[in-house]
Amino acid sequence: MQYRYDKEKNPVSMLAYGCMRFTKNGSAVDLDKAEQELMYAIRHGVNYLDTAYVYAGNEEAVGTILE
């Protein structure tokens, strides 16, 4: 994984994981599948997660998974 560094010299992966299209179970995020997907990316060095409040339920899912 290649990294860039922020102002505080923290490494930020050049590859981001886009959380917009988490697997759904009906209209809700499938937490088990989303956790597998997100943790795979993290294990492979991704530490830049792209999410936003308009991605229905995804910020809450990321928080739950990382907790």
Rosetta blueprint (number, residue, H / E / L):
1 M L
2 Q L
3 Y E
4 R E
5 Y E
6 D L
7 K L
8 E L
9 K L
10 N L
11 P E
12 V E
13 S E
14 M L
15 L L
16 A E
17 Y E
18 G E
19 C L
20 M L
21 R L
22 F L
23 T L
24 K E
25 N E
26 G L
27 S L
28 A E
29 V E
30 D L
31 L H
32 D H
33 K H
34 A H
35 E H
36 Q H
37 E H
38 L H
39 M H
40 Y H
41 A H
42 I H
43 R H
44 H L
45 G L
46 V L
47 N L
48 Y E
49 L E
50 D E
51 T L
52 A L
53 Y L
54 V L
55 Y L
56 A L
57 G L
58 N H
59 E H
60 E H
61 A H
62 V H
63 G H
64 T H
65 I H
66 L H
67 E L
